[in-house]
């Protein structure tokens, strides 16, 4: 199952989306309202690694499945929006076997 580029991309995009939500809605308030920057450093590092993996897997899936540039840009934009990766997953289910 992990062999499929779509499955790997969907898995990493889900984890990246969860880390983004945690960063925005848990770690950032702790930093600014609780005066504790540690959660942002920890979650931010994990989120950064997941985002890099997301981009690598986006390019891999784009080339393997011959996704158009417009579709790939939409996927990238969804990754920048809170909850965007969860919306994007609905579109990707049609590609996953």
Biopython code that builds the backbone (N, CA, C, O; Angstrom):
import numpy as np
from Bio.PDB.StructureBuilder import StructureBuilder

atoms = [
    (1, "UNK", "N", (0.819, -1.199, 0.000)),
    (1, "UNK", "CA", (0.000, 0.000, 0.000)),
    (1, "UNK", "C", (0.867, 1.269, 0.000)),
    (1, "UNK", "O", (0.529, 2.249, -0.664)),
    (2, "UNK", "N", (1.969, 1.252, 0.734)),
    (2, "UNK", "CA", (2.834, 2.429, 0.769)),
    (2, "UNK", "C", (3.596, 2.614, -0.532)),
    (2, "UNK", "O", (4.255, 3.636, -0.721)),
    (3, "UNK", "N", (3.517, 1.660, -1.415)),
    (3, "UNK", "CA", (4.219, 1.754, -2.688)),
    (3, "UNK", "C", (3.557, 2.792, -3.599)),
    (3, "UNK", "O", (4.236, 3.427, -4.406)),
    (4, "UNK", "N", (2.260, 2.964, -3.478)),
    (4, "UNK", "CA", (1.525, 3.888, -4.330)),
    (4, "UNK", "C", (1.910, 5.342, -4.018)),
    (4, "UNK", "O", (1.816, 5.769, -2.867)),
    (5, "UNK", "N", (2.341, 6.104, -5.031)),
    (5, "UNK", "CA", (2.658, 7.519, -4.801)),
    (5, "UNK", "C", (1.454, 8.319, -4.301)),
    (5, "UNK", "O", (1.610, 9.239, -3.498)),
    (6, "UNK", "N", (0.263, 7.973, -4.771)),
    (6, "UNK", "CA", (-0.938, 8.686, -4.323)),
    (6, "UNK", "C", (-1.181, 8.424, -2.840)),
    (6, "UNK", "O", (-1.508, 9.343, -2.089)),
    (7, "UNK", "N", (-1.022, 7.179, -2.421)),
    (7, "UNK", "CA", (-1.220, 6.862, -1.005)),
    (7, "UNK", "C", (-0.220, 7.621, -0.141)),
    (7, "UNK", "O", (-0.599, 8.204, 0.875)),
    (8, "UNK", "N", (1.058, 7.620, -0.536)),
    (8, "UNK", "CA", (2.081, 8.348, 0.226)),
    (8, "UNK", "C", (1.758, 9.836, 0.259)),
    (8, "UNK", "O", (1.874, 10.481, 1.301)),
    (9, "UNK", "N", (1.354, 10.373, -0.881)),
    (9, "UNK", "CA", (1.028, 11.800, -0.937)),
    (9, "UNK", "C", (-0.163, 12.125, -0.047)),
    (9, "UNK", "O", (-0.144, 13.118, 0.681)),
    (10, "UNK", "N", (-1.197, 11.296, -0.102)),
    (10, "UNK", "CA", (-2.376, 11.532, 0.741)),
    (10, "UNK", "C", (-2.038, 11.419, 2.219)),
    (10, "UNK", "O", (-2.538, 12.201, 3.029)),
    (11, "UNK", "N", (-1.203, 10.465, 2.579)),
    (11, "UNK", "CA", (-0.808, 10.283, 3.978)),
    (11, "UNK", "C", (-0.028, 11.488, 4.474)),
    (11, "UNK", "O", (-0.337, 12.033, 5.534)),
    (12, "UNK", "N", (0.971, 11.907, 3.727)),
    (12, "UNK", "CA", (1.783, 13.058, 4.143)),
    (12, "UNK", "C", (0.954, 14.334, 4.125)),
    (12, "UNK", "O", (1.134, 15.184, 4.998)),
    (13, "UNK", "N", (0.047, 14.500, 3.156)),
    (13, "UNK", "CA", (-0.773, 15.709, 3.133)),
    (13, "UNK", "C", (-1.705, 15.748, 4.339)),
    (13, "UNK", "O", (-1.973, 16.824, 4.875)),
    (14, "UNK", "N", (-2.209, 14.578, 4.778)),
    (14, "UNK", "CA", (-3.043, 14.539, 5.980)),
    (14, "UNK", "C", (-2.220, 14.931, 7.211)),
    (14, "UNK", "O", (-2.654, 15.755, 8.015)),
    (15, "UNK", "N", (-1.040, 14.341, 7.352)),
    (15, "UNK", "CA", (-0.187, 14.658, 8.499)),
    (15, "UNK", "C", (0.260, 16.122, 8.476)),
    (15, "UNK", "O", (0.328, 16.772, 9.519)),
    (16, "UNK", "N", (0.559, 16.626, 7.297)),
    (16, "UNK", "CA", (0.952, 18.034, 7.166)),
    (16, "UNK", "C", (-0.207, 18.942, 7.558)),
    (16, "UNK", "O", (-0.007, 19.957, 8.225)),
    (17, "UNK", "N", (-1.418, 18.577, 7.146)),
    (17, "UNK", "CA", (-2.590, 19.367, 7.505)),
    (17, "UNK", "C", (-2.852, 19.365, 9.000)),
    (17, "UNK", "O", (-3.187, 20.399, 9.577)),
    (18, "UNK", "N", (-2.702, 18.208, 9.625)),
    (18, "UNK", "CA", (-2.890, 18.112, 11.077)),
    (18, "UNK", "C", (-1.827, 18.939, 11.798)),
    (18, "UNK", "O", (-2.141, 19.656, 12.748)),
    (19, "UNK", "N", (-0.582, 18.845, 11.358)),
    (19, "UNK", "CA", (0.479, 19.614, 12.009)),
    (19, "UNK", "C", (0.246, 21.121, 11.843)),
    (19, "UNK", "O", (0.561, 21.902, 12.741)),
    (20, "UNK", "N", (-0.303, 21.524, 10.701)),
    (20, "UNK", "CA", (-0.600, 22.946, 10.468)),
    (20, "UNK", "C", (-1.700, 23.432, 11.412)),
    (20, "UNK", "O", (-1.611, 24.530, 11.962)),
    (21, "UNK", "N", (-2.729, 22.620, 11.595)),
    (21, "UNK", "CA", (-3.816, 22.981, 12.506)),
    (21, "UNK", "C", (-3.288, 23.079, 13.940)),
    (21, "UNK", "O", (-3.620, 24.018, 14.663)),
    (22, "UNK", "N", (-2.473, 22.114, 14.344)),
    (22, "UNK", "CA", (-1.886, 22.148, 15.688)),
    (22, "UNK", "C", (-1.008, 23.382, 15.858)),
    (22, "UNK", "O", (-1.046, 24.041, 16.897)),
    (23, "UNK", "N", (-0.225, 23.689, 14.841)),
    (23, "UNK", "CA", (0.649, 24.861, 14.900)),
    (23, "UNK", "C", (-0.161, 26.148, 15.043)),
    (23, "UNK", "O", (0.139, 26.986, 15.893)),
    (24, "UNK", "N", (-1.185, 26.298, 14.209)),
    (24, "UNK", "CA", (-1.967, 27.539, 14.227)),
    (24, "UNK", "C", (-2.859, 27.694, 15.437)),
    (24, "UNK", "O", (-2.943, 28.777, 16.015)),
    (25, "UNK", "N", (-3.530, 26.616, 15.828)),
    (25, "UNK", "CA", (-4.586, 26.744, 16.826)),
    (25, "UNK", "C", (-4.206, 26.260, 18.225)),
    (25, "UNK", "O", (-4.973, 26.452, 19.169)),
    (26, "UNK", "N", (-3.052, 25.647, 18.372)),
    (26, "UNK", "CA", (-2.614, 25.232, 19.711)),
    (26, "UNK", "C", (-1.266, 25.872, 20.057)),
    (26, "UNK", "O", (-1.144, 26.575, 21.061)),
    (27, "UNK", "N", (-0.255, 25.622, 19.216)),
    (27, "UNK", "CA", (1.092, 26.100, 19.537)),
    (27, "UNK", "C", (1.202, 27.628, 19.509)),
    (27, "UNK", "O", (1.813, 28.222, 20.398)),
    (28, "UNK", "N", (0.616, 28.260, 18.497)),
    (28, "UNK", "CA", (0.707, 29.726, 18.404)),
    (28, "UNK", "C", (0.002, 30.427, 19.576)),
    (28, "UNK", "O", (0.574, 31.352, 20.151)),
    (29, "UNK", "N", (-1.220, 30.018, 19.949)),
    (29, "UNK", "CA", (-1.816, 30.647, 21.140)),
    (29, "UNK", "C", (-0.988, 30.439, 22.410)),
    (29, "UNK", "O", (-0.898, 31.335, 23.249)),
    (30, "UNK", "N", (-0.379, 29.246, 22.552)),
    (30, "UNK", "CA", (0.475, 29.013, 23.723)),
    (30, "UNK", "C", (1.661, 29.974, 23.698)),
    (30, "UNK", "O", (2.076, 30.491, 24.735)),
    (31, "UNK", "N", (2.195, 30.203, 22.511)),
    (31, "UNK", "CA", (3.332, 31.117, 22.409)),
    (31, "UNK", "C", (2.934, 32.546, 22.766)),
    (31, "UNK", "O", (3.617, 33.204, 23.551)),
    (32, "UNK", "N", (1.846, 33.018, 22.199)),
    (32, "UNK", "CA", (1.509, 34.434, 22.367)),
    (32, "UNK", "C", (0.685, 34.731, 23.615)),
    (32, "UNK", "O", (0.812, 35.814, 24.186)),
    (33, "UNK", "N", (-0.150, 33.803, 24.047)),
    (33, "UNK", "CA", (-0.947, 34.058, 25.244)),
    (33, "UNK", "C", (-0.313, 33.449, 26.493)),
    (33, "UNK", "O", (-0.540, 33.931, 27.603)),
    (34, "UNK", "N", (0.471, 32.405, 26.318)),
    (34, "UNK", "CA", (1.113, 31.760, 27.459)),
    (34, "UNK", "C", (2.579, 32.095, 27.592)),
    (34, "UNK", "O", (3.243, 31.646, 28.527)),
    (35, "UNK", "N", (3.089, 32.884, 26.661)),
    (35, "UNK", "CA", (4.485, 33.315, 26.680)),
    (35, "UNK", "C", (5.441, 32.118, 26.745)),
    (35, "UNK", "O", (6.399, 32.109, 27.518)),
    (36, "UNK", "N", (5.152, 31.098, 25.902)),
    (36, "UNK", "CA", (5.982, 29.901, 25.863)),
    (36, "UNK", "C", (6.245, 29.536, 24.401)),
    (36, "UNK", "O", (5.366, 28.978, 23.743)),
    (37, "UNK", "N", (7.433, 29.839, 23.884)),
    (37, "UNK", "CA", (7.714, 29.582, 22.471)),
    (37, "UNK", "C", (8.092, 28.133, 22.140)),
    (37, "UNK", "O", (8.223, 27.792, 20.964)),
    (38, "UNK", "N", (8.268, 27.288, 23.140)),
    (38, "UNK", "CA", (8.721, 25.916, 22.901)),
    (38, "UNK", "C", (7.780, 25.122, 21.993)),
    (38, "UNK", "O", (8.264, 24.475, 21.064)),
    (39, "UNK", "N", (6.452, 25.137, 22.213)),
    (39, "UNK", "CA", (5.572, 24.361, 21.322)),
    (39, "UNK", "C", (5.681, 24.772, 19.849)),
    (39, "UNK", "O", (5.610, 23.918, 18.965)),
    (40, "UNK", "N", (5.851, 26.062, 19.581)),
    (40, "UNK", "CA", (5.972, 26.523, 18.199)),
    (40, "UNK", "C", (7.258, 25.989, 17.582)),
    (40, "UNK", "O", (7.275, 25.606, 16.412)),
    (41, "UNK", "N", (8.322, 25.962, 18.353)),
    (41, "UNK", "CA", (9.593, 25.434, 17.829)),
    (41, "UNK", "C", (9.471, 23.955, 17.500)),
    (41, "UNK", "O", (9.923, 23.511, 16.444)),
    (42, "UNK", "N", (8.864, 23.194, 18.396)),
    (42, "UNK", "CA", (8.751, 21.752, 18.191)),
    (42, "UNK", "C", (7.776, 21.405, 17.067)),
    (42, "UNK", "O", (8.113, 20.656, 16.151)),
    (43, "UNK", "N", (6.569, 21.955, 17.146)),
    (43, "UNK", "CA", (5.558, 21.662, 16.130)),
    (43, "UNK", "C", (5.963, 22.284, 14.796)),
    (43, "UNK", "O", (5.736, 21.698, 13.738)),
    (44, "UNK", "N", (6.557, 23.462, 14.850)),
    (44, "UNK", "CA", (6.988, 24.131, 13.626)),
    (44, "UNK", "C", (8.044, 23.332, 12.869)),
    (44, "UNK", "O", (8.017, 23.274, 11.640)),
    (45, "UNK", "N", (8.966, 22.722, 13.592)),
    (45, "UNK", "CA", (9.992, 21.895, 12.948)),
    (45, "UNK", "C", (9.347, 20.682, 12.287)),
    (45, "UNK", "O", (9.658, 20.363, 11.140)),
    (46, "UNK", "N", (8.458, 20.011, 12.998)),
    (46, "UNK", "CA", (7.760, 18.855, 12.423)),
    (46, "UNK", "C", (6.938, 19.237, 11.211)),
    (46, "UNK", "O", (6.930, 18.531, 10.203)),
    (47, "UNK", "N", (6.247, 20.360, 11.316)),
    (47, "UNK", "CA", (5.432, 20.834, 10.201)),
    (47, "UNK", "C", (6.317, 21.173, 8.995)),
    (47, "UNK", "O", (5.957, 20.880, 7.855)),
    (48, "UNK", "N", (7.453, 21.781, 9.248)),
    (48, "UNK", "CA", (8.367, 22.116, 8.154)),
    (48, "UNK", "C", (8.869, 20.879, 7.425)),
    (48, "UNK", "O", (8.935, 20.860, 6.196)),
    (49, "UNK", "N", (9.221, 19.855, 8.175)),
    (49, "UNK", "CA", (9.679, 18.598, 7.568)),
    (49, "UNK", "C", (8.545, 17.977, 6.749)),
    (49, "UNK", "O", (8.762, 17.516, 5.628)),
    (50, "UNK", "N", (7.341, 17.969, 7.312)),
    (50, "UNK", "CA", (6.193, 17.403, 6.596)),
    (50, "UNK", "C", (5.872, 18.203, 5.333)),
    (50, "UNK", "O", (5.468, 17.632, 4.320)),
    (51, "UNK", "N", (6.050, 19.526, 5.394)),
    (51, "UNK", "CA", (5.779, 20.344, 4.210)),
    (51, "UNK", "C", (6.790, 20.048, 3.103)),
    (51, "UNK", "O", (6.428, 19.987, 1.928)),
    (52, "UNK", "N", (8.044, 19.866, 3.474)),
    (52, "UNK", "CA", (9.060, 19.514, 2.476)),
    (52, "UNK", "C", (8.722, 18.158, 1.847)),
    (52, "UNK", "O", (8.798, 18.001, 0.629)),
    (53, "UNK", "N", (8.351, 17.188, 2.676)),
    (53, "UNK", "CA", (7.930, 15.884, 2.157)),
    (53, "UNK", "C", (6.704, 16.028, 1.262)),
    (53, "UNK", "O", (6.604, 15.374, 0.224)),
    (54, "UNK", "N", (5.778, 16.885, 1.669)),
    (54, "UNK", "CA", (4.588, 17.144, 0.862)),
    (54, "UNK", "C", (4.973, 17.620, -0.531)),
    (54, "UNK", "O", (4.430, 17.139, -1.525)),
    (55, "UNK", "N", (5.905, 18.559, -0.608)),
    (55, "UNK", "CA", (6.311, 19.099, -1.899)),
    (55, "UNK", "C", (7.024, 18.036, -2.746)),
    (55, "UNK", "O", (6.795, 17.947, -3.952)),
    (56, "UNK", "N", (7.873, 17.245, -2.125)),
    (56, "UNK", "CA", (8.559, 16.181, -2.858)),
    (56, "UNK", "C", (7.550, 15.189, -3.423)),
    (56, "UNK", "O", (7.637, 14.795, -4.586)),
    (57, "UNK", "N", (6.593, 14.790, -2.592)),
    (57, "UNK", "CA", (5.591, 13.821, -3.037)),
    (57, "UNK", "C", (4.609, 14.428, -4.030)),
    (57, "UNK", "O", (4.070, 13.718, -4.878)),
    (58, "UNK", "N", (4.373, 15.729, -3.933)),
    (58, "UNK", "CA", (3.534, 16.397, -4.932)),
    (58, "UNK", "C", (4.196, 16.304, -6.305)),
    (58, "UNK", "O", (3.545, 15.969, -7.294)),
    (59, "UNK", "N", (5.492, 16.602, -6.357)),
    (59, "UNK", "CA", (6.201, 16.515, -7.638)),
    (59, "UNK", "C", (6.279, 15.083, -8.144)),
    (59, "UNK", "O", (6.165, 14.838, -9.345)),
    (60, "UNK", "N", (6.473, 14.134, -7.229)),
    (60, "UNK", "CA", (6.512, 12.727, -7.632)),
    (60, "UNK", "C", (5.170, 12.293, -8.223)),
    (60, "UNK", "O", (5.121, 11.673, -9.285)),
    (61, "UNK", "N", (4.085, 12.627, -7.523)),
    (61, "UNK", "CA", (2.755, 12.252, -8.010)),
    (61, "UNK", "C", (2.402, 12.988, -9.287)),
    (61, "UNK", "O", (1.778, 12.425, -10.187)),
    (62, "UNK", "N", (2.801, 14.242, -9.361)),
    (62, "UNK", "CA", (2.532, 15.047, -10.550)),
    (62, "UNK", "C", (3.175, 14.427, -11.783)),
    (62, "UNK", "O", (2.551, 14.342, -12.841)),
    (63, "UNK", "N", (4.418, 13.997, -11.643)),
    (63, "UNK", "CA", (5.099, 13.426, -12.811)),
    (63, "UNK", "C", (4.613, 12.012, -13.116)),
    (63, "UNK", "O", (4.456, 11.653, -14.283)),
    (64, "UNK", "N", (4.376, 11.210, -12.089)),
    (64, "UNK", "CA", (3.958, 9.820, -12.311)),
    (64, "UNK", "C", (2.559, 9.743, -12.916)),
    (64, "UNK", "O", (2.305, 8.926, -13.801)),
    (65, "UNK", "N", (1.651, 10.596, -12.436)),
    (65, "UNK", "CA", (0.259, 10.525, -12.871)),
    (65, "UNK", "C", (-0.106, 11.592, -13.899)),
    (65, "UNK", "O", (-1.270, 11.745, -14.272)),
    (66, "UNK", "N", (0.899, 12.318, -14.343)),
    (66, "UNK", "CA", (0.716, 13.328, -15.394)),
    (66, "UNK", "C", (-0.371, 14.350, -15.040)),
    (66, "UNK", "O", (-1.216, 14.702, -15.863)),
    (67, "UNK", "N", (-0.317, 14.817, -13.770)),
    (67, "UNK", "CA", (-1.236, 15.861, -13.361)),
    (67, "UNK", "C", (-0.854, 17.148, -14.069)),
    (67, "UNK", "O", (0.326, 17.423, -14.284)),
    (68, "UNK", "N", (-1.850, 17.929, -14.428)),
    (68, "UNK", "CA", (-1.594, 19.211, -15.058)),
    (68, "UNK", "C", (-1.050, 20.217, -14.063)),
    (68, "UNK", "O", (-1.165, 20.045, -12.850)),
    (69, "UNK", "N", (-0.462, 21.262, -14.598)),
    (69, "UNK", "CA", (0.118, 22.298, -13.747)),
    (69, "UNK", "C", (-0.961, 22.995, -12.914)),
    (69, "UNK", "O", (-0.733, 23.294, -11.742)),
    (70, "UNK", "N", (-2.121, 23.254, -13.499)),
    (70, "UNK", "CA", (-3.199, 23.941, -12.776)),
    (70, "UNK", "C", (-3.664, 23.108, -11.585)),
    (70, "UNK", "O", (-3.830, 23.636, -10.485)),
    (71, "UNK", "N", (-3.876, 21.810, -11.798)),
    (71, "UNK", "CA", (-4.299, 20.924, -10.712)),
    (71, "UNK", "C", (-3.237, 20.880, -9.613)),
    (71, "UNK", "O", (-3.569, 20.926, -8.428)),
    (72, "UNK", "N", (-1.976, 20.794, -9.997)),
    (72, "UNK", "CA", (-0.894, 20.736, -9.017)),
    (72, "UNK", "C", (-0.774, 22.040, -8.235)),
    (72, "UNK", "O", (-0.496, 22.019, -7.036)),
    (73, "UNK", "N", (-0.977, 23.160, -8.895)),
    (73, "UNK", "CA", (-0.949, 24.455, -8.200)),
    (73, "UNK", "C", (-2.107, 24.555, -7.219)),
    (73, "UNK", "O", (-1.945, 25.096, -6.125)),
    (74, "UNK", "N", (-3.264, 24.044, -7.595)),
    (74, "UNK", "CA", (-4.403, 24.033, -6.673)),
    (74, "UNK", "C", (-4.081, 23.201, -5.431)),
    (74, "UNK", "O", (-4.422, 23.592, -4.315)),
    (75, "UNK", "N", (-3.427, 22.058, -5.625)),
    (75, "UNK", "CA", (-3.036, 21.234, -4.483)),
    (75, "UNK", "C", (-2.056, 21.983, -3.585)),
    (75, "UNK", "O", (-2.158, 21.923, -2.360)),
    (76, "UNK", "N", (-1.116, 22.683, -4.193)),
    (76, "UNK", "CA", (-0.151, 23.471, -3.420)),
    (76, "UNK", "C", (-0.861, 24.565, -2.627)),
    (76, "UNK", "O", (-0.573, 24.762, -1.447)),
    (77, "UNK", "N", (-1.781, 25.272, -3.266)),
    (77, "UNK", "CA", (-2.509, 26.346, -2.580)),
    (77, "UNK", "C", (-3.330, 25.780, -1.426)),
    (77, "UNK", "O", (-3.412, 26.392, -0.361)),
    (78, "UNK", "N", (-3.932, 24.623, -1.632)),
    (78, "UNK", "CA", (-4.689, 23.988, -0.548)),
    (78, "UNK", "C", (-3.798, 23.704, 0.652)),
    (78, "UNK", "O", (-4.263, 23.757, 1.791)),
    (79, "UNK", "N", (-2.540, 23.408, 0.419)),
    (79, "UNK", "CA", (-1.636, 23.122, 1.532)),
    (79, "UNK", "C", (-1.325, 24.364, 2.356)),
    (79, "UNK", "O", (-0.891, 24.256, 3.503)),
    (80, "UNK", "N", (-1.540, 25.525, 1.788)),
    (80, "UNK", "CA", (-1.267, 26.778, 2.500)),
    (80, "UNK", "C", (-2.454, 27.249, 3.333)),
    (80, "UNK", "O", (-2.308, 28.131, 4.179)),
    (81, "UNK", "N", (-3.611, 26.673, 3.100)),
    (81, "UNK", "CA", (-4.830, 27.084, 3.802)),
    (81, "UNK", "C", (-5.139, 26.124, 4.946)),
    (81, "UNK", "O", (-5.025, 24.910, 4.780)),
    (82, "UNK", "N", (-5.530, 26.656, 6.106)),
    (82, "UNK", "CA", (-5.953, 25.749, 7.171)),
    (82, "UNK", "C", (-7.126, 24.886, 6.686)),
    (82, "UNK", "O", (-8.061, 25.398, 6.070)),
    (83, "UNK", "N", (-7.076, 23.625, 6.955)),
    (83, "UNK", "CA", (-8.068, 22.632, 6.546)),
    (83, "UNK", "C", (-8.067, 22.380, 5.036)),
    (83, "UNK", "O", (-8.882, 21.594, 4.553)),
    (84, "UNK", "N", (-7.187, 23.018, 4.291)),
    (84, "UNK", "CA", (-7.133, 22.849, 2.836)),
    (84, "UNK", "C", (-6.726, 21.461, 2.407)),
    (84, "UNK", "O", (-7.208, 20.962, 1.390)),
    (85, "UNK", "N", (-5.842, 20.821, 3.167)),
    (85, "UNK", "CA", (-5.403, 19.483, 2.777)),
    (85, "UNK", "C", (-6.523, 18.464, 2.929)),
    (85, "UNK", "O", (-6.540, 17.448, 2.234)),
    (86, "UNK", "N", (-7.458, 18.730, 3.834)),
    (86, "UNK", "CA", (-8.581, 17.806, 4.015)),
    (86, "UNK", "C", (-9.570, 17.926, 2.860)),
    (86, "UNK", "O", (-10.161, 16.936, 2.430)),
    (87, "UNK", "N", (-9.742, 19.143, 2.366)),
    (87, "UNK", "CA", (-10.564, 19.355, 1.170)),
    (87, "UNK", "C", (-9.889, 18.707, -0.035)),
    (87, "UNK", "O", (-10.543, 18.069, -0.859)),
    (88, "UNK", "N", (-8.581, 18.880, -0.123)),
    (88, "UNK", "CA", (-7.807, 18.341, -1.225)),
    (88, "UNK", "C", (-7.899, 16.817, -1.261)),
    (88, "UNK", "O", (-7.894, 16.224, -2.340)),
    (89, "UNK", "N", (-7.983, 16.187, -0.109)),
    (89, "UNK", "CA", (-8.029, 14.732, -0.052)),
    (89, "UNK", "C", (-9.245, 14.180, -0.777)),
    (89, "UNK", "O", (-9.178, 13.097, -1.359)),
    (90, "UNK", "N", (-10.346, 14.902, -0.749)),
    (90, "UNK", "CA", (-11.541, 14.462, -1.476)),
    (90, "UNK", "C", (-11.267, 14.378, -2.971)),
    (90, "UNK", "O", (-11.750, 13.462, -3.636)),
    (91, "UNK", "N", (-10.507, 15.313, -3.501)),
    (91, "UNK", "CA", (-10.156, 15.311, -4.924)),
    (91, "UNK", "C", (-9.206, 14.157, -5.258)),
    (91, "UNK", "O", (-9.282, 13.570, -6.337)),
    (92, "UNK", "N", (-8.323, 13.847, -4.327)),
    (92, "UNK", "CA", (-7.322, 12.817, -4.582)),
    (92, "UNK", "C", (-7.863, 11.410, -4.475)),
    (92, "UNK", "O", (-7.245, 10.479, -4.992)),
    (93, "UNK", "N", (-8.998, 11.222, -3.821)),
    (93, "UNK", "CA", (-9.568, 9.886, -3.675)),
    (93, "UNK", "C", (-9.881, 9.262, -5.030)),
    (93, "UNK", "O", (-9.882, 8.039, -5.165)),
    (94, "UNK", "N", (-10.142, 10.085, -6.020)),
    (94, "UNK", "CA", (-10.440, 9.550, -7.358)),
    (94, "UNK", "C", (-9.204, 8.938, -8.000)),
    (94, "UNK", "O", (-9.323, 8.103, -8.898)),
    (95, "UNK", "N", (-7.994, 9.351, -7.541)),
    (95, "UNK", "CA", (-6.747, 8.830, -8.101)),
    (95, "UNK", "C", (-6.233, 7.616, -7.336)),
    (95, "UNK", "O", (-5.426, 6.847, -7.856)),
    (96, "UNK", "N", (-6.695, 7.445, -6.115)),
    (96, "UNK", "CA", (-6.181, 6.369, -5.266)),
    (96, "UNK", "C", (-6.937, 5.088, -5.527)),
    (96, "UNK", "O", (-8.168, 5.075, -5.490)),
    (97, "UNK", "N", (-6.222, 4.012, -5.790)),
    (97, "UNK", "CA", (-6.846, 2.720, -6.066)),
    (97, "UNK", "C", (-7.029, 1.942, -4.810)),
    (97, "UNK", "O", (-7.542, 0.823, -4.846)),
]
sb = StructureBuilder()
sb.init_structure("model")
sb.init_model(0)
sb.init_chain("A")
sb.init_seg("    ")
for serial, (resi, resn, name, xyz) in enumerate(atoms, 1):
    if name == "N":
        sb.init_residue(resn, " ", resi, " ")
    sb.init_atom(name, np.array(xyz, "f"), 0.0, 1.0, " ", f" {name:<3s}", serial, name[0])
structure = sb.get_structure()
